[in-house]
Amino acid sequence: MDIDRRCRTEKILGLRACETLAQKRVLLIGVGGVGGYAAEFLVRCGVGELVFIDGDKVSLSNCNRQLLALTSTLGKFKAEVMAQRAVEINPGGVFSACDQFLTPGDVPALLQGKVDLVVDCVDDTPVKVALILEARKRGISVVSSMGAAGKFDPTQVEKADISRTHNCPLARAVRHQLKLRGITSGVATVFSPETPAPREKGDSEVPGSLSFVVAAFGAAVAACAVEKLLKNGEEK
């Protein structure tokens, strides 16, 4: 990212930090509600290389909350839309798209090579757990978003270790699976303790989500990611 594009960021983070971010490679899995905003903020902060991974396409039902959902993007792969958008924001960055829904078995190959950080914004519990386990095995930092669905109050969004998450069904499921594997802490998460809105009896559809809540989640995920990237840069 050239100096004119990053000048306002540099006033807060400093030149060295901006240069560090420009050298980092981040995998961002899930470019929907939370992931789309997190991706946007990381690109605008000057992260030099981002790989966007999502097998989903933009649909009309995404338009109430997802940054990438526009009339012009309907039917397009979200990962590709984000990669194209990222180049418009920072032509000097390296941005790529992987139009794939991950399974736990895909994770080991995904994390081969240079990966400075994994940003997990998927809703699938087995994939989240696989990402966390494989990243820990390889010494790669992870930021994992918990459930934003059914929430109304963006001011309740928190950054916390997985051990401190509560009142979040997705976080509970992830904690349980990690505990079975001997892990009870050491995973950076973003969650909301707000009680999810009740669902109507017999409602088998996915729960609702609001734009300002997923944006707050995305902002917190990006902030946590930048913090970890800069900390890792100092350690090296």
C-alpha atoms as one frame of an Amber mdcrd trajectory, in Angstrom:
protein
   0.000   0.000   0.000   1.550   3.287  -1.073   2.202   6.048   1.424  -0.727
   8.237   0.398  -3.201   5.401   0.877  -1.837   4.457   4.290  -1.001   7.905
   5.693  -3.952   8.020   8.117  -3.217   4.480   9.320   0.442   5.347   9.797
  -0.499   8.222  12.120  -2.000   5.658  14.514   0.137   2.549  14.038   3.432
   4.051  12.902   5.604   3.425   9.846   7.203   0.234  11.118   3.832  -1.340
  11.873   2.504  -0.467   8.424   5.566  -2.024   6.835   5.051  -5.137   8.955
   1.421  -5.493   7.877   2.445  -5.118   4.236   4.631  -8.217   4.586   1.979
 -10.466   6.113  -0.025 -13.238   4.463  -3.453 -13.958   5.935  -5.986 -16.676
   5.156  -9.557 -15.494   5.689 -12.120 -18.276   5.619 -15.751 -17.280   5.196
 -16.420 -14.040   3.306 -20.045 -13.576   4.288 -21.447 -11.214   6.909 -18.671
 -11.073   9.496 -15.953 -12.192   7.097 -16.780  -9.634   4.441 -16.386  -6.736
   6.858 -13.276  -8.251   8.442 -11.743  -8.639   4.984 -12.559  -5.048   4.084
 -10.931  -3.671   7.207  -7.800  -5.810   6.870  -7.329  -4.703   3.272  -7.773
  -1.050   4.246  -5.259  -1.504   7.093  -2.665  -2.525   4.520  -2.258  -6.267
   5.017  -0.096  -7.165   2.035  -1.491 -10.551   1.049  -4.911 -12.016   1.705
  -6.443 -15.258   0.506 -10.245 -15.250   0.606 -11.840 -18.690   0.902 -15.566
 -19.240   0.459 -17.567 -21.509  -1.832 -20.768 -19.483  -1.528 -22.240 -17.055
  -4.043 -23.938 -13.735  -3.307 -27.701 -14.159  -2.989 -30.602 -11.784  -2.539
 -31.002 -12.796   1.109 -27.475 -11.503   1.797 -28.396  -7.915   0.925 -29.684
  -7.041   4.397 -26.275  -7.413   6.025 -23.334  -8.415   3.817 -20.924  -5.800
   2.519 -20.394  -7.596  -0.787 -24.091  -8.125  -1.536 -25.186  -5.717  -4.258
 -27.535  -6.036  -7.201 -24.455  -6.088  -9.422 -22.807  -8.968  -7.498 -25.763
 -11.350  -7.215 -24.785 -14.848  -8.316 -21.048 -14.176  -8.127 -18.666 -16.018
  -5.830 -18.127 -14.006  -2.660 -14.407 -14.762  -2.531 -13.900 -13.462  -6.064
 -15.972 -10.343  -5.422 -13.854  -9.601  -2.336 -10.573 -10.178  -4.165 -11.618
  -7.793  -6.939 -12.771  -5.220  -4.411  -9.480  -5.516  -2.496  -7.449  -4.660
  -5.607  -9.549  -1.513  -6.040  -8.706  -0.512  -2.464  -5.011  -1.423  -2.571
  -3.586  -2.107  -6.048  -0.231  -2.926  -4.483  -1.548  -5.856  -2.486  -1.735
  -9.520  -3.428  -5.279 -10.849  -3.218  -6.592 -14.218  -4.335  -9.856 -16.126
  -4.156 -10.587 -19.766  -3.477 -14.195 -20.652  -4.354 -14.400 -23.661  -2.062
 -16.415 -24.828   0.911 -13.857 -26.327   3.269 -14.134 -29.673   4.978 -11.954
 -30.620   7.965  -9.900 -32.800   5.639  -8.988 -29.792   3.475  -7.399 -27.867
   6.321  -3.886 -29.404   6.547  -3.084 -28.681   2.903  -4.558 -25.200   3.203
  -2.137 -24.248   5.974   0.998 -25.390   4.195   3.543 -22.742   3.237   3.709
 -19.191   4.565   0.676 -18.327   6.670   1.004 -15.579   9.267  -2.571 -15.669
  10.520  -5.822 -17.569  10.041  -9.030 -15.556  10.295 -11.938 -17.943  10.834
 -15.372 -16.568   9.977 -17.182 -19.810   9.152 -20.274 -21.173  10.897 -19.376
 -24.849  10.502 -18.205 -26.199  13.873 -16.083 -29.116  12.554 -14.246 -26.777
  10.173 -13.670 -24.185  12.900 -12.253 -26.834  15.199 -10.061 -28.273  12.432
  -8.680 -24.818  11.614  -7.858 -24.122  15.252  -6.219 -27.512  15.819  -4.123
 -27.450  12.655  -3.046 -23.856  13.196  -1.949 -24.600  16.756  -0.053 -27.632
  15.514   1.848 -25.419  13.062   2.320 -22.477  15.436   0.032 -20.181  13.419
  -2.111 -17.600  15.186  -5.891 -17.763  14.770  -8.722 -15.301  15.277 -12.074
 -17.079  15.366 -15.480 -15.414  15.132 -18.295 -16.960  17.094 -22.014 -16.531
  16.383 -23.416 -13.167  15.273 -26.831 -14.495  14.282 -29.862 -13.542  16.324
 -28.081 -10.634  18.024 -29.223  -6.985  18.074 -26.786  -4.956  20.190 -23.396
  -4.284  18.538 -22.032  -2.729  21.735 -21.968  -6.163  23.386 -19.435  -7.590
  20.944 -16.230  -8.592  22.745 -12.732  -9.886  22.031 -11.934 -12.715  24.436
 -10.136 -16.004  24.886 -12.303 -19.022  24.032 -12.363 -19.898  27.740 -14.200
 -16.639  28.527 -16.941 -16.963  25.924 -20.444 -17.486  27.250 -24.090 -17.406
  26.219 -23.132 -18.247  22.631 -24.308 -21.599  21.205 -21.562 -21.721  18.559
 -18.828 -20.926  21.088 -20.231 -23.606  23.402 -20.020 -26.208  20.643 -16.471
 -25.190  19.728 -15.359 -25.216  23.377 -16.776 -28.702  23.818 -14.979 -30.103
  20.790 -11.700 -28.463  21.763 -11.966 -29.714  25.336 -12.295 -33.267  24.033
  -8.883 -32.691  22.433  -7.323 -31.224  25.558  -7.640 -27.532  24.646  -9.484
 -25.191  27.003  -7.825 -21.843  26.309  -5.386 -19.989  24.076  -7.741 -19.260
  21.178  -8.581 -15.634  20.361 -12.273 -15.153  19.633 -14.859 -12.483  18.985
 -18.278 -13.167  20.494 -21.374 -11.535  21.964 -22.877 -12.612  25.291 -26.244
 -11.162  24.240 -29.034 -13.729  24.369 -29.994 -14.596  20.777 -33.465 -13.654
  19.610 -35.903 -16.559  20.071 -36.799 -18.548  16.963 -40.345 -19.526  16.154
 -41.294 -23.102  16.932 -40.688 -25.325  13.942 -38.474 -22.750  12.217 -35.806
 -24.812  10.473 -34.371 -21.894   8.509 -31.080 -20.213   9.370 -31.466 -17.511
  12.048 -31.607 -13.850  11.119 -28.669 -11.450  11.267 -28.391  -7.663  11.253
 -25.932  -5.522   9.327 -24.712  -3.436  12.241 -24.054  -6.514  14.363 -22.058
  -8.445  11.751 -20.145  -5.233  10.962 -19.252  -4.886  14.656 -18.098  -8.498
  14.713 -16.031  -7.901  11.563 -14.433  -4.795  13.041 -13.493  -6.616  16.232
 -12.098  -9.569  14.260  -9.968  -7.222  12.142  -8.712  -5.352  15.203  -7.724
  -8.606  16.893  -6.054  -9.795  13.683  -3.986  -6.618  13.285  -2.957  -6.815
  16.926  -1.730 -10.382  16.472   0.059  -9.630  13.189   1.946  -6.747  14.762
   2.768  -8.728  17.897   4.074 -11.601  15.800   6.114  -9.115  13.784   7.755
  -7.800  16.940   8.542 -11.326  18.132  10.344 -12.109  14.879
